[in-house]
Amino acid sequence: MHTPLNRRTLLRSTGVSVALPMLESMKPVFAATDNPAPQRMVFVCTALGLYPSHLWPETPGANYESTPYLDLLQDHRSDFTLFSGLQHADQTGRQPHDSEMTWLTAARKPGMGGFRNSISIDQAAAGHFGNTTRYPSITLGTMKPQSQSYTSGGVMIPAQTSPADLFAQLFVEGSREEVNLQKRKLDDGRSILDQLGGQILTLRRKASSSDNHLLDDYFEAVRGAERNIAEVQRWIDKPKPKVAAQPPADVHDDADLIGRTRLLMDLIPLILQTDCSRVISVLIHDHFLAPQIDGVTGTHHNLSHHGQDKAKLEQLQKIEMEIVKCFRRLLSQTKSRSETGSTLLDNTSILFGSNLGNANAHHARNLPIFLAGGGFKHGQYVDHKAGTPLCNLFVTMMNKSGIETQSFGQSTGALSW
């Protein structure tokens, strides 16, 4: 017989508190059969698209043939659905990339005279969940505060770009001096969890056997996030070696597109599992630099305007494959975490795609859209009629998450497949 744990149980030490994942011992809030784990939504946009010829299969259905990008996702083939034919109408804006502003809103003619954005799907969901969680939503970006999250008044919500600051914001608590002390301990490789040893032992005695297995996975994830953040901080502070050769072009922190993206992806499962938020959006920006990827010398943006040049396409493929691997990383991490008889991925709808269907021509049509997890039936490539509203999929995601709605943005109904 296990003593029920309070859902808001925190492990506390001087200057630090660590939230816990949902455990079956936290009855009756989530563990009972009539109180399933909550549904979440994650939206990830790579702003410069995915090269169509490396993505789309020729054969719709469950027996679709693989492609260079889909090869990277073979281990998760049954965990996602790939859609073609989805888009928002009237996305030609004042500037070629203005459709970035409307990927989650579907507002027409972005950036044109008199344009005012509308609420984004993540914020509509956050409004429904309200203060059920500490943060109704979390908005992330790989480089700058620009985001795709907009309030009902059309005001952009700035993206958080520092994984270290976000980790401290979510998991470290105390005075400025105490928080700085914890950061220094992370820099020195000392885990927050080591300071909570006695409380963890007490918690384990109260938890069930299955909960203890879940705690093993969760605490290892926390340690992993600490190691990754501390490693990045060490490299930022560590003096670079002096060499006689001239420095190569574009070698500085902003060029590490993939490293920044990975750190954000690593935090998402922790945010969800601790129920800090149930709605997360991520924008993978153009960093205006040559990404730190072997064999890539051009900037991401310029390579996206390849003009079918073979050498540019080879470099673009290297960049986009690394971004797809980041998506794979998120799928793997959410799939490996269990909760109340299911997995984190089962209870999280993850939308991954782009606001551009053809970045070479700035076309915002036939967008690359993956939907993973969320309890949907997956394992297919679904080729919808060209021009099908992406908002129809938004409506389906909202309803699946328990947010009953018949319309959003440009929707004409719910999307089925």
ZIWOHU-V155296 format. One record per residue. RES is the residue in one letter. OMEGA is omega as a letter, one per 20 degrees, with the letter a starting at -180 (999 if undefined). D_CENTER is the distance of its C-alpha to the mean C-alpha in whole Angstrom. Layout:
BEGIN
RES;OMEGA;D_CENTER
RES;OMEGA;D_CENTER
END
This chain:
BEGIN
M;a;38
H;r;35
T;a;35
P;r;32
L;r;29
N;a;28
R;a;25
R;r;24
T;r;26
L;r;25
L;a;26
R;r;28
S;a;30
T;r;31
G;a;28
V;r;26
S;r;24
V;r;21
A;a;20
L;r;20
P;r;18
M;a;20
L;r;23
E;r;26
S;r;29
M;r;27
K;j;29
P;a;30
V;a;26
F;a;24
A;a;26
A;a;29
T;r;29
D;r;29
N;a;26
P;r;23
A;a;19
P;r;17
Q;r;15
R;r;12
M;r;9
V;r;6
F;a;6
V;a;5
C;r;8
T;a;10
A;a;13
L;r;16
G;r;16
L;a;17
Y;a;20
P;a;22
S;r;25
H;a;22
L;a;20
W;r;22
P;r;25
E;a;28
T;r;28
P;r;27
G;a;26
A;a;26
N;a;28
Y;r;26
E;a;27
S;r;24
T;a;23
P;a;22
Y;r;18
L;r;19
D;a;21
L;a;18
L;a;16
Q;a;20
D;a;19
H;a;16
R;a;19
S;a;19
D;a;16
F;r;15
T;r;17
L;a;17
F;r;19
S;r;21
G;a;23
L;r;20
Q;r;20
H;r;21
A;r;25
D;a;27
Q;r;24
T;a;26
G;r;26
R;r;28
Q;a;26
P;a;25
H;a;21
D;r;21
S;r;19
E;a;16
M;a;17
T;a;18
W;a;15
L;a;14
T;a;17
A;r;20
A;a;22
R;r;25
K;a;26
P;r;24
G;a;26
M;a;29
G;a;32
G;a;31
F;r;28
R;a;26
N;r;22
S;a;22
I;r;19
S;a;16
I;r;15
D;r;12
Q;r;15
A;r;17
A;r;16
A;r;15
G;r;19
H;a;20
F;r;18
G;a;20
N;r;21
T;r;20
T;a;18
R;r;18
Y;r;16
P;r;15
S;r;12
I;a;10
T;a;9
L;r;8
G;a;10
T;a;11
M;a;14
K;a;16
P;r;16
Q;r;15
S;r;13
Q;a;13
S;a;13
Y;r;17
T;r;19
S;r;22
G;r;24
G;r;22
V;a;21
M;r;18
I;a;16
P;r;16
A;r;12
Q;a;12
T;a;13
S;r;14
P;a;12
A;r;16
D;r;17
L;r;14
F;r;15
A;r;18
Q;a;18
L;a;16
F;r;18
V;a;21
E;r;24
G;r;28
S;r;30
R;a;29
E;a;31
E;r;30
V;r;26
N;r;27
L;r;29
Q;r;26
K;r;24
R;r;27
K;r;27
L;r;24
D;a;25
D;r;28
G;a;26
R;a;27
S;r;25
I;a;24
L;a;25
D;a;28
Q;a;30
L;a;29
G;a;31
G;r;33
Q;r;31
I;r;29
L;r;32
T;r;33
L;a;30
R;r;30
R;r;34
K;a;33
A;r;30
S;r;31
S;a;31
S;r;27
D;a;26
N;r;27
H;r;25
L;r;22
L;r;23
D;a;23
D;a;20
Y;a;18
F;r;21
E;r;20
A;r;16
V;r;17
R;r;20
G;r;17
A;r;15
E;a;18
R;a;20
N;a;17
I;a;17
A;r;21
E;r;21
V;r;19
Q;r;22
R;a;25
W;r;24
I;a;24
D;a;27
K;r;29
P;r;32
K;r;31
P;r;34
K;r;37
V;a;38
A;a;41
A;r;39
Q;a;37
P;r;34
P;a;32
A;r;30
D;r;26
V;r;26
H;a;24
D;a;21
D;a;19
A;a;20
D;r;17
L;a;14
I;r;13
G;r;14
R;a;12
T;r;9
R;a;10
L;r;10
L;r;7
M;a;6
D;r;9
L;a;9
I;r;6
P;r;9
L;r;11
I;a;10
L;a;11
Q;r;14
T;r;16
D;r;15
C;r;14
S;r;12
R;a;12
V;a;10
I;r;6
S;a;6
V;r;5
L;r;8
I;a;9
H;r;13
D;a;16
H;r;18
F;a;21
L;r;22
A;a;23
P;r;20
Q;a;21
I;a;21
D;r;24
G;a;26
V;r;24
T;r;27
G;r;26
T;a;23
H;a;20
H;a;21
N;r;25
L;r;24
S;r;22
H;a;26
H;a;27
G;a;30
Q;r;30
D;a;31
K;a;31
A;r;30
K;r;27
L;r;26
E;r;26
Q;r;24
L;r;22
Q;r;21
K;a;21
I;a;18
E;r;16
M;r;17
E;r;15
I;r;12
V;r;12
K;r;13
C;r;9
F;r;8
R;r;11
R;r;10
L;r;7
L;a;10
S;a;13
Q;r;11
T;r;11
K;a;14
S;a;16
R;a;16
S;r;19
E;r;19
T;r;23
G;r;23
S;r;20
T;r;17
L;r;13
L;r;12
D;a;15
N;a;15
T;r;11
S;a;11
I;r;8
L;r;8
F;a;8
G;a;11
S;r;13
N;r;15
L;r;18
G;r;20
N;a;22
A;a;21
N;a;25
A;a;26
H;r;24
H;r;24
A;r;21
R;r;23
N;a;22
L;r;18
P;a;16
I;r;14
F;r;13
L;a;12
A;r;12
G;r;13
G;a;14
G;r;18
F;r;18
K;a;21
H;r;19
G;a;21
Q;r;22
Y;a;22
V;a;23
D;r;24
H;r;25
K;a;28
A;r;27
G;r;26
T;a;24
P;r;22
L;r;19
C;r;19
N;r;21
L;r;18
F;r;16
V;r;19
T;r;19
M;r;16
M;a;17
N;r;20
K;a;19
S;r;17
G;r;20
I;a;20
E;r;24
T;r;24
Q;a;26
S;r;24
F;r;22
G;a;22
Q;a;24
S;r;24
T;a;27
G;r;26
A;r;23
L;r;22
S;r;24
W;999;24
END
